[in-house]
Amino acid sequence: MKRSLVVLGIAITMMVGWSVGRVQGQKAGAKKVVFASANQADYKPMGNTDEVSRAAIWGDSEKGAYATFTKFKPGWEAGMHTHTNDVLIVGIKGAYLYKDDDGEKRVGPGDFLRIPGGHKHWSGGDKSEGALFYQEGSGKFDLIPAK
């Protein structure tokens, strides 16, 4: 009886291991090269304003992990807010303006900023040029106004 339980335990462990390996293999097979041009992207208004637009690169920002090209019109401000998930930003043109309790940052072309989920901050676009930036999120995008 004891030997049968050991054999059964080994068999179950092997089946679980095989299943996990198979699923990971399927995910790896789904990977593909992605190329996108910010100049040729299809920008669509974001939310209820025409001051912000974005173009999907991969994923779906309304459902999970994603990447977009995002534009802020000159002088646009989001106010103080947080995001549930981490947001990563790389400046392309103009400047993404960022403020938190530690100070201000100007994220220009080639600059990188990581905003941890739950971190209270202010953001906006440069007053004369606005902002064009690459944005990547670890989960669904949201903007939660700060109280």
N, C-alpha and C positions, 0 to 999 in steps of 0.2 A: 504494500500500500504506500509506504513512504517513498519507495523508488518510483512508483507511478506518479506521485505528486511532483517529484523532482523533474521527471521527464516532461510532464505537462507544463510545468513552470518554464523549462528551457524552451519548449515548443512555442509557448505564448510569447516569450521574450523575443525569439527569432522572428515570429510573425509581425510583431510590433516594429521591430527594427527594420524589417524588409519594407513595411508599409511607409514608415517615415522616410526611408531612403528613396522609395519610389516617388513620393510626393515631392521631395526636394529635387529629385531629378527632373520631374515635370516642370517645376518652377524654373529650373536652370535652362531647360529647353525653350521656355517661353521668352527668354531674354533676347532682345534684338537691339541693333544699333538705332539710335534716334538722333536725327539731325533736325535742327530748327533754326530759322533765321528771324531775328527780331524785326527786320525790315520788311519781310514778306508774310508775317504772321497775320492771322485773322482775329483782330481785336474786337471784343464785344463788351458793352457796358457791364459794369459789375454792380449788382444791387439796384438801388433806387436812384443812382446818380450817374450822370454822364461825365463826371469829373474823374472817374476811375474806370479803366478798361483793362481787360486781360485777354491773353490768348493761350489756350492750353497747349502744352508741349507733350506731356504724358500724364496719365492718371486722370482723376476727376476730383477737383477741389471741393465738390459738394458731397462727396462720398468717402474719400480716404486720401491716402498719400498722393501727391501731385507735384507737378512743376508747371509754371506759367511764365510768360513775359507779362509784366504788369506796368501800366502807365498811370502816373498821377499828373493831372493838368497843373500848370503853374499856380503855386499858392494854395493848392488843396490841402486841407488838414483833416486828419482822422480823429483828433482829440485824444484824450487819455483812454486807454483800453488795454485789454489782454487778449490772448489767443489761447485756446485749450491746448493746442499742439505746438511743438517747436516750429519756427519759421526761419528759413535761411534766405539771405538776400545778397545778390551780387549786382553792384551798380553797372549800368551800361551807358547811359546818357543822362545829363542833368545831374540831379542829386536827390536821393532819398534822405529826408531829414528825420532824425531820431533823437528823442529826449527821454531820460529817465532820472531817477534820483541821483545817479552818478554823473550826470552831465549830458552834453549834447554831442552828437556825432553826425557828420556829413558823409554819407555813403555815395561816393562818386564813381565814375568809370573805373572798374577793376578792383574796387573795395568790396570787402565781405563783412556781413553782419549776421550773427546768429542770435535770435530772440527766443529764449526758452519759453515753453508753454507756461502760462500763468503769470508771466512777468509783466507788470504794469508799465506802460510806456506811451509816449505820444509819437505820432509820425505824420509826415506830410511831404509835399513836393517843393523843390526850390521855387522861389517866387518868380523868377524870370524864365527858367528852362523847364520846370516841372521835373519829372523823374521817369526814367525807363529802367527797369531792373528785372533780373531773373529772380524768381521766387520759388522756393521749394518748401513743401510742408510734409511733416511726418504723419499727418492725419488730416481729416476734414478741416477746411479753412473756416474759421469763424472770427468775428470781431465782437468782443463783449465790452460795452462801454463801462468805464471805471466809475465807481460810486464816490 
